[in-house]
């Protein structure tokens, strides 16, 4: 029964490594901008929001 505590420890360690933020893996991306008021469906979207 000593395998389970070791397995839990190993899984916790792997999760911590996988979720740890890393500057080496971080990438800079330009922001995504959507200009919805210039689209042909804006009037329908506006009507839905205002309803």
C-alpha positions in Angstrom: 0.0 0.0 0.0 3.0 2.3 -0.1 2.6 2.8 -3.9 -0.5 5.0 -3.6 1.2 7.8 -1.5 4.2 7.8 -3.9 1.8 7.9 -6.9 -0.1 10.8 -5.4 3.2 12.7 -4.7 4.4 12.0 -8.3 1.2 13.2 -9.8 1.2 16.3 -7.7 4.8 17.0 -8.7 4.0 16.5 -12.4 1.0 18.8 -12.2 3.0 21.5 -10.5 5.7 21.3 -13.2 3.1 21.4 -16.0 1.2 24.3 -14.5 4.2 26.4 -13.5 4.6 29.5 -15.5 7.7 29.6 -17.6 9.2 32.7 -19.2 11.0 30.5 -21.7 7.7 29.1 -23.1 5.8 32.4 -23.0 5.4 34.1 -26.4 4.3 37.6 -27.2 1.3 37.8 -29.5 -0.3 40.9 -30.9 -3.8 41.6 -29.5 -6.8 40.4 -31.5 -9.3 43.2 -32.2 -12.7 42.8 -33.8 -14.5 45.8 -35.0 -18.1 44.6 -34.9 -19.8 47.9 -35.6 -18.4 47.8 -39.2 -19.8 44.4 -39.9 -23.0 43.8 -41.9 -24.6 41.9 -39.0 -24.1 44.6 -36.4 -27.7 45.9 -36.6 -29.1 42.4 -35.8 -26.6 42.0 -32.9 -27.5 45.4 -31.5 -31.2 44.6 -31.7 -30.6 41.3 -29.8 -28.6 43.1 -27.1 -31.1 45.9 -26.7 -34.1 43.5 -26.5 
